[in-house]
Amino acid sequence: MMTTYSYPIKDSTGNIYAIITADISLEWLSKKVDDIHPYEHSHSTLISAKGKYLSAGWQANMTDETAYSYAEKMDDPRILEISKNMLAGDSGTMRYMVDNKLSFAVYGPLSNGWSMAINCEYRDVLERSSKMHVVLILVGLIGLLVMFIMCYFKIRQLTQPIKEFSKSAHSIAQGNFNAQFPKVKSKDEILTLRDSLEEMQKYIVTYLEQVETATSAKKRMETQLYIGQKIQEGMLPKNFPNDSRCSLNARVVPAKEVGGDLYDFTINGNRLYFSVGDVSGKGVPAAFVMAITRVMCHLFADLGLPVKDIATRINNSIAKNNDANMFVTLFFGCIDLDTKKMEFCNAGHNPITVIPPDGEPYYLKANPNTAVGVWGGFDYKGETLDLRPGTKLLLYTDGVTEAEKADNEQFGEERLL
């Protein structure tokens, strides 16, 4: 059997003037194809575009055999699938079983419409890979052993200074802040670590000296604040009047050791003067302004001045040379103990609560006077209120209404009422 190939030869004008043909014996082609076997038990298969076997790698007469007839005779769907793919001109790889041996075929189309496949047994492929696996495993084990030995000695070399550093650090933890660190000859991370530990040691020593100094200063400050607190508490009146016409009581709980809340009262004849105030800010500055304001409240009350005049005089005094911009919210009141008439002036303070003897408590509305100390020359307005016997007045600062829970919710004026 022959296969003939032909090719036209054209002149410069494109006309055919000759045809070259070549006849190739299929037997010769089959032998050439049979010679292609990369492994001992592999063979090659060549089929025509119509499925005719041109070479099948065995000696049987394949003249009348086709890929379909052979696949049907083998009764193997995988071989049948390979045959269909080869006839369709596809390429790929597929595994199948022949004589209980696992094999695989690598197939692909040729340019003339034929298709070729190389069939290999897995044992041939795995034999080489198994040998390679053994070699790789041996090389890997030897490499791991060498690496382990090298790492062991290198780690010992690196960790020895660290152990000594650990002893020095433990000594520092016990309170020996002058412990010496071991010398390091290498110029690597261990040297950097040693320098860092020495720097940390110096910092700790310096920090402890600063803490000791700050602690001593804090103790002195706490002592002075405690003394200031006692002085401030002593400035507020404690002897509440034992009078059948009125009853008074007061309490101050500062947010810090000293604060800016104040109260004052005095009975001048049949007139009861009383006041409650809150200095802006907290701490020592507020305490100074509180002390001055409380003294002025008591002084002007002893003079028997109207409450609006008291507010005016205190405002002008605090506003003068007030570089720190401190101000005070104040409520002044004066009750005639015979007529029960109250004269009052609210200088920017929280509204006081009036509790009638037989009614619901309410907040006392007042003219919107500014807090004292904001600016001088302000004209404060006074007001009056007739009180029935048994009426109670609650004066407070915003420390009560602005007290907060953990979620920042304030106590508020509604709850106070």
C-alpha positions, 0 to 999 in steps of 0.5 A, a space after each residue: 500500500 502506498 500514499 502519494 503526495 503531490 505539489 504543483 510548481 508554478 512559474 513567475 506568472 503563476 501558471 502550473 508547468 510541473 507537478 512533483 509527486 512522492 510515493 511513500 510505502 505505508 509499510 515503511 511509514 508504519 515501521 517509522 511510526 513503530 520506532 517511536 517508543 519513549 519507554 520499553 513497553 510503549 508503542 505508537 498508533 497512527 490512523 487515517 482521517 477515516 479511522 483506518 489503522 496505518 500503524 498500531 504497534 503490533 504484528 497483526 494484520 490491521 488492513 481491515 481494522 479501524 479505530 471504532 472496530 478495535 474499540 468495540 472489540 476491546 469493549 472499553 469505553 475509554 479506548 472508544 472515547 480516545 478513538 472518537 477524539 482522535 477521529 474528531 481531530 482533538 488532542 489530549 491525554 487519557 488513562 485506560 486499562 489494557 490486559 489489567 495494566 494501567 496505561 495512558 495515551 497521548 494523542 493529537 492530530 497531524 497536518 494531513 488529517 491523520 491522528 497519532 497516539 503514543 501509548 505508555 504503561 504506567 509502570 515504565 513511567 513510574 519506574 524512572 520516577 521511583 528511582 528519582 524519588 529514592 535519590 531525592 529522598 536520600 539527598 534530602 535526608 543527607 541535606 537535612 542532617 547536614 543542615 541540622 548539625 550546622 543549625 545546632 552549632 550556629 544556634 548554640 553560638 547565637 543563644 549563649 549570649 542571650 542566656 547571659 543577657 537573660 541572667 542580667 535581665 533577671 538580676 535587674 528585675 530583682 532590683 539590681 539596676 547596675 547589673 553588667 551585661 556580657 561583652 559581645 565581639 560579633 557585629 550583628 543583631 546580638 550586639 544591637 540587642 546588648 546595646 539596646 539592653 544597656 540603653 534600656 537599663 540607663 533609661 530605667 535608672 533615670 526613670 526611677 529617679 524621676 518617679 522618686 522625685 515626682 512621688 516626693 513632689 506629689 506627696 508634698 502637693 497632696 499634703 498642701 492640698 489637704 491643708 488647703 481643703 481643711 482651710 477651705 472647709 473651715 471657711 464655710 459656715 458650720 454653725 447652722 442657726 437653731 431658730 424657730 423661724 427657719 432651719 438651714 443645712 448645707 453640704 459640699 462634696 468637691 470633685 477634687 481636694 479643693 473646689 469652687 462650690 460655696 455657700 454662705 448665710 447670716 441672720 441680721 436682725 429679722 433678715 436671713 441672708 443666704 447664697 450658693 455659688 459655683 466658680 468656673 473650673 476646679 482645683 486650686 484656682 477655683 478654690 481661691 476665687 471661691 474663698 474671695 467670693 464667700 468673704 464678700 458675700 458675708 461682708 456685704 450681707 452683714 452691711 444689710 445691702 439689697 441682694 441686687 447691690 450685693 451681686 453688683 459689688 461682687 461682680 465689679 470686684 471679681 471682673 476687675 483685673 480678671 486676667 484668668 477670666 474666672 467667673 462665678 454663678 451665684 444665687 442670693 436670697 434674703 428672707 424677712 423672717 417676720 413677713 416671709 417675703 423673699 428678695 432674690 437675685 439669680 446671677 447665672 446660677 441653676 434655678 432653685 427648687 421651691 417646695 410648697 407645704 401642700 403642693 408640687 415642687 417647682 423651679 423658681 424662674 428668675 431674670 437672666 442676670 449674667 454670672 459675676 465676674 464676666 464683665 464689670 458694670 452689669 445692672 443686676 435685677 432683683 425680684 421678690 417672692 412671698 413664701 408661706 410658712 413651711 415652704 422649703 428651698 433647695 439650692 444646689 450647683 450643677 455638680 448635682 444635675 450634671 452628675 453622669 453614669 458610666 454611659 455619660 447620661 446626666 442626672 438632670 433637672 427632671 430627676 432632681 425635681 
